[in-house]
Amino acid sequence: MSGIEITTGMLVLPEGMELDDDGRKHFALRVEWRGPRGDTGRGGYAVSDGFRYLSRAGNWGDPQPFQQRLYRWDTLEEALEMARAHVDSYRMNGKTWAEWQSYWAEQMAEKSAAKAQL
């Protein structure tokens, strides 16, 4: 028996992030099968941060149904390429995942230095 296989979802993690990282829910981009586009019936992969979608132009938004074509890719490979191109520059509260890692490392170092002085 043969059939059609569709990958319905994948996560793209920032460089250096482990799968069990607590920041995954905020910084991993999702490539999702959203169904064929209404205008052509082709493709249907979207790149999402969990709330908004990445347009083909590289902008984040919440598309209306008539805007599907601007937020969909025909193939999984195209959508993954776009997600990979944007995951390391994706910002949450003004910082990328790598910038948050540096920030928290600095905070911990300052805290440790302050404790050592006591």
Buried (B, 14 or more C-beta within 10 A) or exposed (E): EEEEEEEEEBEBBBEEBEEEBEBBEBBBBBBBBBBBBEEEEEBBBBBBBEEBBBBEEEEBEEBEEEEBBBBBBBEBEBBBBBBBEBBBEBEEEEEBBBEBBEEEEEEEEEEEEEEEEE
